Amino acid sequence: MLIATCFPLFFYSLYFYSDTLMIMMPPLLIYLWMRYEQGNKHYGVLFCLLLAAGCVIRQNLILFLPALIIYLLLQKRMKQVLILSVVTLGALLIMQNSVVQLAEGMHLKSNDRVKMPTTHWIMLGLSEQGRYNYKDFQRTFNKETQEEKRKVTTDEIKKRLHEKSIGALVSLWFVKAFRVYADGSMGYYWYLGNTSTHSLMYDYLIGGQRALFLLIIQAFHCANFVFSSLFCTSFVS
């Protein structure tokens, strides 16, 4: 209930980032599917529509679909697999086209000069510590076209996979998992200041004067600590 309501949004309310919105999607999808399993067919349709809308915002949410298909296949529910796939993919196609048409109508276009391809984030994940770093950023950003950006990042991904052993990749995964919890939010207060056009209020909250934003981050970490402690205590008992 905390995740599905306002708890995560409060701590990121000063800056909209699609990952923040996606925090709510998994519990909402699970809730709708549970209601569908209880016999309410309307919730199945809502599940497909919400999943499609989520995929338009963040494409990696599509992982929910194959996961659910595997779950249904193990239960030999072939008919539901077909219906779920057709409705979700159909809704996704309609929503995606609608968003594209809306963007074109509002004359909104992405800047391919600064846009990073998907391979850029994979390359970052395979860096020495699996995090954002200036060297990798410049490696992609300095290229003029999307084709050049994809080529340089793909070549670097192949190189790093060749150099790293299975043990090194597993260790890197643990480091990344730890950072997601430990200091993922702490980078927001300085990362959000990397802009040349912002208002006085933005500068006060996130730019040069960041006391309020740091206070919110501290509250976020305290809340995580309390909930984690309660969970561990209840689990042990």
N, C-alpha and C positions, 0 to 999 in steps of 0.2 A: 504493500500500500504506500509506503514511503517513496519508493521508486516511481510508482505509477502516478503519483500526484505532484505536489510542488516542491518536494525536498531537493531534488537535484537542480531544478530550475532556479531556485532561490540563489544558490551559490554561483551561478553563472549568468545571472540576470543582466550584468553590465555589458555582456558581449554575446551576440548570437553566433553559435557554432552548431552545425548540424549534428555533430556527435552528441551534444547535450540533449537535443530532441530525441535522438535514437536511444538514449538511456531508458526512456519510457516504453519503447516499442516491445522488447521481449516480454516483460510482465503483462502488458496489455494483450499481446498475441496469445500468451499462455492462458490468460483469463478467458478470452473469447473461445479458444479451443476447448477449454474445460466445460464451458456452458454448452458448446456444440455437442460434446460427448454426452452431456446429460439429456440430450434429445431435442434441443431447440435448434432447428435448422437455420433460422435467421442468423444466428451467431456464426454459422459456418460461412455465410455470405459476407458478413462483416469482417470476419477473419481474413478472407481473400482480399477484400477491398483495402483493409488496413495494411496488409503485407505489401500489396502493390504500391500504395501511397508511400510506404516507408522505403521501398526500393527506389522510387523516383528521387527521394531525398538523399538516401545513402545506399548505393548499389550493393554494398556487401551484406545488406539485410537479406538478400536473395538466398543466403545460406540456410535460412529457415525452411525454404521450400524443399530442397533435397533431404534435409534432416527429417522433415515430417513425412516425406514420401517413403524413406527407409523405414520409419516407424510403422507406417500403414502397410507396407509390403511384408514386414515381419508378422503382421496380424492377418495377412492375406485378404486385405480389403482393397481389391483391385479397382472396384467401381469408384470408391472415394478418391483413390490416387488419380484417376482420370479426370473426375469432376474438379478436384482441387487444382490440378495442373492447368486445365483449360480455363477455369474462371480466373485464377490468379494471373496467368500470363496474358489473358485477354484484357483484364483490367489494367495490367501494367502497360500494355501496348497503347491502350486508349489514353491513359493518364500521361504517359511519356510524350505522345504526340501532341496532346493538349498543352502541356507545359512548353514544348518547343514552339508551338504556334503563338502562345501567349507571349513568350520572350521575344519572338520576332515582331509581333504586333507592338510591343513596347520598345522596340529597337534596342534590346539588350543582347549584347554579343560578348562572348568570352575573348579575352586577350591572349592569343596563342603565343605571344612573345614572352609572357610571364607565367602562363599556365604550365603546370607540371604534369607530365604523364603519370599513369598509374605505376609504371616501372620505377619512377623516382622514389616512391615511398617504400617499395620493396628493397631498393638499393640502400636506403637509409636504415631499414631494419636489419640489414646484413653488415652494417658498419661495425667498427671495433667494439662499440658499446651498444649498438642497436638503437641509436637515438639521433635526433637532429644534430647536424654539425655543419659548420660554415663551409668546409671543404667540399662536402657532397652537394650542398646547396649551390655553390658556385659552379660545380661540375655540370649541373643540369641547366642552371639559369643562364649561363653564358652562351648557350647554343641558341641560334636564332629561330629555327623552325621546330615543329613538333617531331618531325622525322629525325632530325639531328639529336634532339633530346632523348627520344626513345632508343636510338642506336647507342649513344654513349652510356646510358643507364643499363641497357641490356648487356652490353659488353662487360660492364663492371660487375653486374650480378653473376654472370657466368664465371668471371675471374674469382670472385669471393667464394662461390660455391665449390669451385675447384680447390681453393686453398684451405678451406675449413673442413675439418673432420666431423664425423657425426657427433662425437663428444663435444667439440667446440660449438656446434650449432645448438645442442641441448643446453649447454651452459649459457649461451647467449639468450635462449628462450627464458631461462630462469631469471637472468638479469633484467630482461624487458618486463617480465611479469611483476617483479619486485618494484620496478620504477613506476609502473602504472599506478600502483597503490601509494608508493612512498612519496614521489615528487612530481607526479603528473600535473597536479593542480598548481604546484609552486612555480612552474614556468610561465603561467598565464600572466602574472603581473608585469614581467619584463617583455614577454613576447608580444603582448598587445600594444606595447609602446612603439613598436617598429612601424610607424606610419608617419607620413609627412603632412597629412591633412586631417585634423581633428579639432573638435571644439574645445573651449576652455574647460567645460565640465568634464570632458573626456580626459583632458590633461590632468585635472585635479584628482580624478578617480583612478586613472590607470597610467597616465603619463608621468610627469615629474613628481606629483604628490600622490603617493599610492597607499597612504596609511589605511584608508577605509577598505581598499581591496585586499591588503595584507591581513586585516582583521577578519574579513570574510573567509579567507583561505585558512587562517588559524582556527576559526570556528568549524570549518569543514573537516579539518584534521582531528580536532577534538571530538566531533560527532562520530567520525569513523572509529576512533579509538574506543569510545564508550560502547558503540554497537558491537565492535569486534570482541571486546572484553566480555560483554553480556553473552554473545554467541558462544564463545569458548567456554565460559562458565557453565552455561546450560548444557553444552555438548559433553563436557567432562562429567557433570553430575548425572 
